[in-house]
Amino acid sequence: MSSVYKKIEVVGTSDTTLGDAIRNAVSRAGETVKNMGWFEVAEIRGRIRDGAVAEFQVTVKVGFRIE
């Protein structure tokens, strides 16, 4: 049996870590997307405030199987 997959992009943010930004993106996507199977980090960036890292922003591609 073969399957077909689709990939979407979401952006997660966190003021603590890159890992938390990724988890936030995947978790939020999982509220509306079924059959998620994998993710890949496409882009990492952040926001600077007063000379320090204020926020991590991560673009995550999430793959899921189409029913």
Secondary structure, DSSP 4 states (H G I P E B T S, - for coil): ----EEEEEEEEEESS-HHHHHHHHHHHHTTT--SEEEEEEEEEEEEEETTEEEEEEEEEEEEEE--
